[in-house]
Amino acid sequence: MRPAGVAARRRTIAQAGGSTAWDGVLPTATLLSEWPTGEKAPTEYWLTSLPADTPLRHLARLAKMRWRIEHDYREMKHGLGLDHFEGRTWRGWHHHATLVTAAHAFCTLRRLDPKATAPA
């Protein structure tokens, strides 16, 4: 959902680069921009290669999902100890990362559970 007063706009553009064997045709991409009311220019931009008929609301949701991912990573790193691993083995790292991920999933489910009692 967009905050009130924020418009999302979509433009189809040609994107340079891509495959190594260039066939002379540039692939198309969609430029999504966020232009808050009262601003002289857009404040945020995203490029996507999703189909042009993808609903604007879906594109905006995917673009804003980055914040949620960064928030979860910060929570796993600082709150659950993802950055505390001091081992030397690949197996040890996977064990540590798996336990941190399981703890994060547990905390998320607890937070979203409507029956969970809140401390007084």
Order of alpha helices (4+ residues) and beta strands (2+ residues): beta-beta-beta-alpha-alpha
